[in-house]
């Protein structure tokens, strides 16, 4: 049985590293040859992970300087495995030794200790830390560069923080232009300001907030996907649920479809410019596990960070008795802004894999 650190059938991504280990890295096997790729392409995506307003995030801010070890020659992918890493230079493990026997509520400390018999690296959450999303962003940057050569564009943004929700509908052009300029990654300026205030209020109270991220994948051809068990939405949901803090995924109308009638939920068709288009997109661009040619619309629910300043109940493993814990250290009051480029990256990884499987992306790109 294979361990669960790889995903994909043709564009295969394998993640490695821990939160406080030497580095975090990724290996991509199956990326076509001939994709123009430089370290700056990866660095641009990594830099998007940290919002401009640093008071909204953890005091641990890594520079995340990308190093490509293999698979790229003279500015192009070679078809060989692409290995990339960033070093962990700002880790502070001092707060974790004192609580190694106190599983933090909301974290994977307890089930990980049981599964690995106590041998797991618990510093900063180890393998279960949000720090591991760096590997996904690196792989996603390559996938986005590949998909861009076939006019596929992926855009994610913050739709909600706590009970502050963006109701305004914006064009992809507006989302693309604004989302990186605003610390909370919400393209609605007024809503973004309210979101920022909510995050800072939660931080002041020693608490945290979650939210919702929406992702659009544009210009994906119809018919991409491998039903039944490698359905496109199944694979997208699988990789999104591997992102730490993601607790829910929905496509199109999602759970709201349960309240609609068939006549309201169905996406009727028409001809436009010699092409079949849908009048609505309640399906979120996927039908029967296959892309429909409409924009793929997926939303993820991100839970509030579990490490908070409030005292919480737990247990003491070494004494086998009830205990209390107040988590110290450097933690995010809300991870939604950091997760926006991660969601883009994960959707890109799956689309790259499926478009190669569908024969829409060749194994060698021509100049």
PARO-638701 format. One record per residue (C-alpha): x, y, z; residue number from 1. Coordinates in nm, 3 decimals, always signed. Example, Ala and Ser with C-alpha at 12.3 -4.5 7.8 and 13.67 -1.06 7.14 Angstrom:
BEGIN
<pt <+1.230,-0.450,+0.780>,1>
<pt <+1.367,-0.106,+0.714>,2>
end
This chain:
BEGIN
<pt <+0.000,+0.000,+0.000>,1>
<pt <+0.131,+0.344,-0.094>,2>
<pt <+0.160,+0.614,+0.171>,3>
<pt <-0.064,+0.916,+0.129>,4>
<pt <+0.196,+1.176,+0.034>,5>
<pt <+0.141,+1.172,-0.344>,6>
<pt <-0.150,+1.269,-0.567>,7>
<pt <-0.215,+1.247,-0.941>,8>
<pt <-0.189,+0.984,-1.213>,9>
<pt <+0.007,+1.166,-1.486>,10>
<pt <+0.107,+1.493,-1.316>,11>
<pt <+0.217,+1.329,-0.990>,12>
<pt <+0.290,+1.553,-0.691>,13>
<pt <+0.477,+1.421,-0.384>,14>
<pt <+0.514,+1.642,-0.078>,15>
<pt <+0.783,+1.615,+0.192>,16>
<pt <+0.902,+1.802,+0.499>,17>
<pt <+0.773,+1.916,+0.839>,18>
<pt <+0.684,+2.249,+0.995>,19>
<pt <+1.003,+2.283,+1.199>,20>
<pt <+1.224,+2.051,+0.993>,21>
<pt <+1.511,+2.155,+0.768>,22>
<pt <+1.289,+2.226,+0.469>,23>
<pt <+0.957,+2.179,+0.295>,24>
<pt <+0.963,+2.047,-0.058>,25>
<pt <+0.788,+1.879,-0.345>,26>
<pt <+0.867,+1.648,-0.636>,27>
<pt <+0.660,+1.662,-0.955>,28>
<pt <+0.683,+1.362,-1.186>,29>
<pt <+0.516,+1.368,-1.526>,30>
<pt <+0.530,+1.739,-1.605>,31>
<pt <+0.558,+1.774,-1.982>,32>
<pt <+0.886,+1.887,-2.132>,33>
<pt <+0.912,+2.231,-2.285>,34>
<pt <+0.727,+2.439,-2.025>,35>
<pt <+0.908,+2.773,-1.976>,36>
<pt <+0.994,+2.779,-1.604>,37>
<pt <+1.218,+2.990,-1.384>,38>
<pt <+1.257,+3.017,-1.008>,39>
<pt <+1.093,+3.361,-1.021>,40>
<pt <+0.773,+3.197,-1.151>,41>
<pt <+0.754,+2.988,-0.835>,42>
<pt <+0.871,+3.272,-0.610>,43>
<pt <+0.592,+3.500,-0.731>,44>
<pt <+0.332,+3.246,-0.616>,45>
<pt <+0.506,+3.183,-0.283>,46>
<pt <+0.520,+3.555,-0.212>,47>
<pt <+0.141,+3.574,-0.248>,48>
<pt <+0.104,+3.349,+0.056>,49>
<pt <+0.188,+3.623,+0.307>,50>
<pt <-0.059,+3.916,+0.309>,51>
<pt <+0.077,+4.270,+0.291>,52>
<pt <-0.076,+4.353,+0.630>,53>
<pt <+0.145,+4.137,+0.853>,54>
<pt <-0.055,+4.209,+1.170>,55>
<pt <-0.321,+3.980,+1.024>,56>
<pt <-0.091,+3.676,+1.028>,57>
<pt <+0.151,+3.484,+1.246>,58>
<pt <+0.475,+3.654,+1.350>,59>
<pt <+0.654,+3.361,+1.187>,60>
<pt <+0.717,+3.500,+0.840>,61>
<pt <+0.946,+3.288,+0.627>,62>
<pt <+1.104,+3.433,+0.313>,63>
<pt <+1.037,+3.102,+0.138>,64>
<pt <+1.321,+3.136,-0.110>,65>
<pt <+1.259,+2.872,-0.376>,66>
<pt <+1.535,+2.641,-0.497>,67>
<pt <+1.478,+2.421,-0.801>,68>
<pt <+1.700,+2.114,-0.772>,69>
<pt <+1.617,+1.922,-1.089>,70>
<pt <+1.391,+1.890,-1.391>,71>
<pt <+1.461,+2.235,-1.543>,72>
<pt <+1.735,+2.311,-1.796>,73>
<pt <+1.796,+2.631,-1.990>,74>
<pt <+1.467,+2.777,-1.868>,75>
<pt <+1.246,+2.484,-1.974>,76>
<pt <+1.115,+2.172,-1.804>,77>
<pt <+1.294,+1.863,-1.929>,78>
<pt <+1.034,+1.595,-1.863>,79>
<pt <+1.240,+1.464,-1.571>,80>
<pt <+1.112,+1.489,-1.211>,81>
<pt <+1.109,+1.847,-1.085>,82>
<pt <+1.236,+1.873,-0.728>,83>
<pt <+1.192,+2.199,-0.537>,84>
<pt <+1.233,+2.310,-0.179>,85>
<pt <+1.237,+2.605,+0.057>,86>
<pt <+1.426,+2.603,+0.385>,87>
<pt <+1.260,+2.660,+0.722>,88>
<pt <+1.466,+2.942,+0.872>,89>
<pt <+1.229,+3.107,+1.120>,90>
<pt <+1.101,+2.810,+1.322>,91>
<pt <+1.094,+2.846,+1.701>,92>
<pt <+1.037,+2.514,+1.877>,93>
<pt <+1.073,+2.639,+2.233>,94>
<pt <+0.699,+2.651,+2.308>,95>
<pt <+0.630,+2.294,+2.193>,96>
<pt <+0.845,+2.091,+2.433>,97>
<pt <+0.637,+2.212,+2.726>,98>
<pt <+0.312,+2.086,+2.572>,99>
<pt <+0.428,+1.769,+2.398>,100>
<pt <+0.207,+1.559,+2.628>,101>
<pt <-0.089,+1.800,+2.601>,102>
<pt <-0.277,+1.750,+2.272>,103>
<pt <-0.397,+2.087,+2.144>,104>
<pt <-0.775,+2.095,+2.085>,105>
<pt <-0.856,+2.120,+1.716>,106>
<pt <-0.512,+1.998,+1.605>,107>
<pt <-0.405,+1.652,+1.486>,108>
<pt <-0.180,+1.598,+1.791>,109>
<pt <-0.388,+1.321,+1.949>,110>
<pt <-0.471,+1.103,+1.643>,111>
<pt <-0.116,+1.149,+1.506>,112>
<pt <+0.035,+1.029,+1.833>,113>
<pt <-0.186,+0.720,+1.822>,114>
<pt <-0.118,+0.643,+1.455>,115>
<pt <+0.261,+0.682,+1.474>,116>
<pt <+0.314,+0.550,+1.827>,117>
<pt <+0.455,+0.879,+1.952>,118>
<pt <+0.737,+0.888,+1.697>,119>
<pt <+0.580,+1.168,+1.493>,120>
<pt <+0.742,+1.513,+1.482>,121>
<pt <+0.509,+1.726,+1.694>,122>
<pt <+0.700,+2.057,+1.664>,123>
<pt <+0.468,+2.312,+1.507>,124>
<pt <+0.231,+2.033,+1.416>,125>
<pt <+0.503,+1.857,+1.214>,126>
<pt <+0.359,+1.697,+0.904>,127>
<pt <+0.011,+1.828,+0.984>,128>
<pt <+0.102,+2.197,+0.982>,129>
<pt <-0.027,+2.460,+0.744>,130>
<pt <+0.341,+2.514,+0.666>,131>
<pt <+0.311,+2.216,+0.431>,132>
<pt <+0.093,+2.423,+0.197>,133>
<pt <+0.418,+2.575,+0.070>,134>
<pt <+0.478,+2.249,-0.117>,135>
<pt <+0.134,+2.271,-0.276>,136>
<pt <+0.197,+2.629,-0.389>,137>
<pt <+0.526,+2.527,-0.551>,138>
<pt <+0.363,+2.242,-0.742>,139>
<pt <+0.063,+2.459,-0.824>,140>
<pt <+0.288,+2.727,-0.969>,141>
<pt <+0.423,+2.475,-1.220>,142>
<pt <+0.071,+2.351,-1.295>,143>
<pt <-0.054,+2.706,-1.351>,144>
<pt <+0.235,+2.779,-1.588>,145>
<pt <+0.147,+2.463,-1.781>,146>
<pt <-0.227,+2.539,-1.788>,147>
<pt <-0.160,+2.898,-1.893>,148>
<pt <-0.012,+2.768,-2.217>,149>
<pt <-0.360,+2.628,-2.291>,150>
<pt <-0.550,+2.941,-2.185>,151>
<pt <-0.679,+2.794,-1.858>,152>
<pt <-0.693,+3.060,-1.586>,153>
<pt <-0.749,+2.999,-1.213>,154>
<pt <-0.860,+3.269,-0.972>,155>
<pt <-0.938,+3.237,-0.601>,156>
<pt <-1.044,+3.502,-0.353>,157>
<pt <-1.183,+3.545,-0.003>,158>
<pt <-1.562,+3.538,-0.004>,159>
<pt <-1.623,+3.543,+0.371>,160>
<pt <-1.442,+3.589,+0.703>,161>
<pt <-1.652,+3.486,+1.001>,162>
<pt <-1.994,+3.642,+0.947>,163>
<pt <-1.862,+3.913,+0.711>,164>
<pt <-1.960,+3.799,+0.362>,165>
<pt <-1.899,+3.940,+0.016>,166>
<pt <-2.229,+3.956,-0.172>,167>
<pt <-2.115,+4.173,-0.464>,168>
<pt <-2.062,+3.995,-0.796>,169>
<pt <-1.737,+4.093,-0.966>,170>
<pt <-1.593,+4.003,-1.304>,171>
<pt <-1.288,+3.776,-1.330>,172>
<pt <-1.091,+4.080,-1.448>,173>
<pt <-1.179,+4.272,-1.129>,174>
<pt <-1.098,+3.972,-0.910>,175>
<pt <-0.764,+3.923,-1.084>,176>
<pt <-0.674,+4.291,-1.050>,177>
<pt <-0.767,+4.345,-0.686>,178>
<pt <-0.723,+4.021,-0.494>,179>
<pt <-0.347,+4.047,-0.450>,180>
<pt <-0.355,+4.416,-0.355>,181>
<pt <-0.572,+4.356,-0.047>,182>
<pt <-0.441,+4.179,+0.261>,183>
<pt <-0.751,+3.968,+0.322>,184>
<pt <-0.761,+3.873,-0.050>,185>
<pt <-1.118,+4.000,-0.095>,186>
<pt <-1.165,+4.208,-0.414>,187>
<pt <-1.456,+4.407,-0.263>,188>
<pt <-1.282,+4.698,-0.089>,189>
<pt <-1.559,+4.781,+0.160>,190>
<pt <-1.608,+4.416,+0.253>,191>
<pt <-1.232,+4.366,+0.284>,192>
<pt <-1.211,+4.648,+0.539>,193>
<pt <-1.484,+4.490,+0.751>,194>
<pt <-1.308,+4.150,+0.727>,195>
<pt <-0.980,+4.300,+0.846>,196>
<pt <-1.150,+4.460,+1.145>,197>
<pt <-1.315,+4.128,+1.235>,198>
<pt <-0.979,+3.945,+1.226>,199>
<pt <-0.806,+4.205,+1.440>,200>
<pt <-1.093,+4.197,+1.691>,201>
<pt <-1.069,+3.817,+1.720>,202>
<pt <-0.692,+3.839,+1.768>,203>
<pt <-0.733,+4.099,+2.044>,204>
<pt <-0.976,+3.864,+2.219>,205>
<pt <-0.730,+3.576,+2.200>,206>
<pt <-0.951,+3.400,+1.947>,207>
<pt <-0.961,+3.321,+1.575>,208>
<pt <-1.188,+3.322,+1.268>,209>
<pt <-1.253,+3.101,+0.968>,210>
<pt <-1.410,+3.183,+0.635>,211>
<pt <-1.492,+3.084,+0.278>,212>
<pt <-1.273,+3.092,-0.033>,213>
<pt <-1.420,+3.077,-0.382>,214>
<pt <-1.214,+2.956,-0.677>,215>
<pt <-1.291,+2.994,-1.048>,216>
<pt <-1.126,+2.788,-1.322>,217>
<pt <-1.187,+2.951,-1.660>,218>
<pt <-1.163,+2.810,-2.014>,219>
<pt <-1.146,+2.444,-1.909>,220>
<pt <-1.262,+2.241,-2.213>,221>
<pt <-1.572,+2.024,-2.181>,222>
<pt <-1.526,+1.653,-2.114>,223>
<pt <-1.231,+1.662,-1.872>,224>
<pt <-1.255,+1.403,-1.593>,225>
<pt <-1.239,+1.025,-1.539>,226>
<pt <-1.566,+0.895,-1.388>,227>
<pt <-1.656,+0.719,-1.174>,228>
<pt <-1.392,+0.728,-0.906>,229>
<pt <-1.155,+0.980,-1.065>,230>
<pt <-1.435,+1.222,-1.143>,231>
<pt <-1.310,+1.577,-1.181>,232>
<pt <-1.506,+1.712,-0.884>,233>
<pt <-1.406,+1.409,-0.675>,234>
<pt <-1.037,+1.475,-0.733>,235>
<pt <-1.069,+1.850,-0.679>,236>
<pt <-1.253,+1.789,-0.352>,237>
<pt <-0.994,+1.532,-0.244>,238>
<pt <-0.696,+1.763,-0.282>,239>
<pt <-0.881,+2.059,-0.129>,240>
<pt <-0.969,+1.854,+0.177>,241>
<pt <-0.598,+1.773,+0.213>,242>
<pt <-0.532,+2.143,+0.277>,243>
<pt <-0.504,+2.193,+0.654>,244>
<pt <-0.809,+2.377,+0.798>,245>
<pt <-1.039,+2.301,+0.503>,246>
<pt <-1.352,+2.133,+0.637>,247>
<pt <-1.601,+2.160,+0.352>,248>
<pt <-1.614,+2.178,-0.029>,249>
<pt <-1.904,+2.266,-0.260>,250>
<pt <-1.944,+2.322,-0.633>,251>
<pt <-2.178,+2.570,-0.801>,252>
<pt <-2.498,+2.606,-0.601>,253>
<pt <-2.359,+2.346,-0.360>,254>
<pt <-2.568,+2.285,-0.051>,255>
<pt <-2.816,+2.553,-0.163>,256>
<pt <-2.920,+2.315,-0.442>,257>
<pt <-3.093,+2.103,-0.178>,258>
<pt <-3.350,+2.383,-0.142>,259>
<pt <-3.414,+2.429,-0.515>,260>
<pt <-3.656,+2.260,-0.750>,261>
<pt <-3.520,+2.079,-1.053>,262>
<pt <-3.657,+2.353,-1.278>,263>
<pt <-3.457,+2.606,-1.076>,264>
<pt <-3.137,+2.408,-1.041>,265>
<pt <-3.101,+2.277,-1.398>,266>
<pt <-2.870,+2.473,-1.625>,267>
<pt <-3.051,+2.516,-1.958>,268>
<pt <-2.848,+2.531,-2.281>,269>
<pt <-2.836,+2.760,-2.580>,270>
<pt <-2.615,+2.818,-2.883>,271>
<pt <-2.382,+3.117,-2.879>,272>
<pt <-2.125,+3.185,-3.149>,273>
<pt <-2.150,+2.828,-3.271>,274>
<pt <-2.085,+2.687,-2.924>,275>
<pt <-2.304,+2.525,-2.660>,276>
<pt <-2.330,+2.738,-2.347>,277>
<pt <-2.540,+2.713,-2.032>,278>
<pt <-2.770,+2.997,-1.927>,279>
<pt <-2.683,+2.943,-1.560>,280>
<pt <-2.408,+2.756,-1.377>,281>
<pt <-2.561,+2.590,-1.072>,282>
<pt <-2.355,+2.280,-1.152>,283>
<pt <-2.035,+2.478,-1.103>,284>
<pt <-1.893,+2.371,-1.437>,285>
<pt <-1.897,+1.996,-1.366>,286>
<pt <-2.163,+1.739,-1.460>,287>
<pt <-2.129,+1.366,-1.403>,288>
<pt <-1.769,+1.415,-1.298>,289>
<pt <-1.682,+1.585,-1.631>,290>
<pt <-1.616,+1.951,-1.702>,291>
<pt <-1.909,+2.110,-1.885>,292>
<pt <-1.719,+2.390,-2.054>,293>
<pt <-1.865,+2.645,-1.813>,294>
<pt <-1.642,+2.807,-1.549>,295>
<pt <-1.562,+2.566,-1.268>,296>
<pt <-1.680,+2.726,-0.944>,297>
<pt <-1.573,+2.567,-0.616>,298>
<pt <-1.591,+2.701,-0.262>,299>
<pt <-1.411,+2.578,+0.048>,300>
<pt <-1.499,+2.631,+0.414>,301>
<pt <-1.189,+2.708,+0.622>,302>
<pt <-1.213,+2.653,+0.997>,303>
<pt <-1.078,+2.904,+1.250>,304>
<pt <-0.718,+2.832,+1.355>,305>
<pt <-0.707,+2.597,+1.653>,306>
<pt <-0.412,+2.761,+1.830>,307>
<pt <-0.571,+3.042,+2.029>,308>
<pt <-0.481,+3.245,+2.336>,309>
<pt <-0.779,+3.129,+2.541>,310>
<pt <-0.737,+2.852,+2.797>,311>
<pt <-0.886,+2.519,+2.683>,312>
<pt <-0.946,+2.175,+2.831>,313>
<pt <-0.728,+1.882,+2.726>,314>
<pt <-0.555,+1.577,+2.878>,315>
<pt <-0.203,+1.497,+2.990>,316>
<pt <-0.071,+1.185,+2.815>,317>
<pt <+0.214,+1.122,+3.060>,318>
<pt <-0.009,+1.149,+3.368>,319>
<pt <-0.329,+1.021,+3.205>,320>
<pt <-0.538,+1.288,+3.368>,321>
<pt <-0.742,+1.592,+3.269>,322>
<pt <-0.548,+1.912,+3.211>,323>
<pt <-0.573,+2.263,+3.074>,324>
<pt <-0.371,+2.428,+2.800>,325>
<pt <-0.309,+2.780,+2.681>,326>
<pt <-0.128,+2.765,+2.348>,327>
<pt <+0.165,+3.003,+2.325>,328>
<pt <+0.381,+3.090,+2.029>,329>
<pt <+0.321,+3.260,+1.694>,330>
<pt <-0.010,+3.176,+1.535>,331>
<pt <-0.251,+3.314,+1.275>,332>
<pt <-0.581,+3.466,+1.392>,333>
<pt <-0.720,+3.366,+1.049>,334>
<pt <-0.558,+3.151,+0.778>,335>
<pt <-0.806,+3.232,+0.502>,336>
<pt <-0.588,+3.502,+0.334>,337>
<pt <-0.288,+3.266,+0.331>,338>
<pt <-0.502,+2.985,+0.193>,339>
<pt <-0.624,+3.174,-0.116>,340>
<pt <-0.313,+3.097,-0.329>,341>
<pt <-0.313,+2.743,-0.186>,342>
<pt <-0.665,+2.681,-0.317>,343>
<pt <-0.560,+2.811,-0.659>,344>
<pt <-0.258,+2.583,-0.655>,345>
<pt <-0.447,+2.269,-0.560>,346>
<pt <-0.715,+2.319,-0.826>,347>
<pt <-0.439,+2.379,-1.082>,348>
<pt <-0.263,+2.054,-0.986>,349>
<pt <-0.577,+1.848,-1.048>,350>
<pt <-0.664,+2.023,-1.374>,351>
<pt <-0.310,+1.975,-1.507>,352>
<pt <-0.324,+1.605,-1.423>,353>
<pt <-0.665,+1.555,-1.583>,354>
<pt <-0.591,+1.755,-1.897>,355>
<pt <-0.279,+1.544,-1.955>,356>
<pt <-0.486,+1.228,-1.898>,357>
<pt <-0.744,+1.355,-2.146>,358>
<pt <-0.477,+1.408,-2.413>,359>
<pt <-0.544,+1.783,-2.417>,360>
<pt <-0.190,+1.857,-2.298>,361>
<pt <+0.088,+1.668,-2.481>,362>
<pt <+0.394,+1.521,-2.313>,363>
<pt <+0.617,+1.767,-2.501>,364>
<pt <+0.523,+2.131,-2.563>,365>
<pt <+0.640,+2.272,-2.893>,366>
<pt <+0.801,+2.616,-2.913>,367>
end
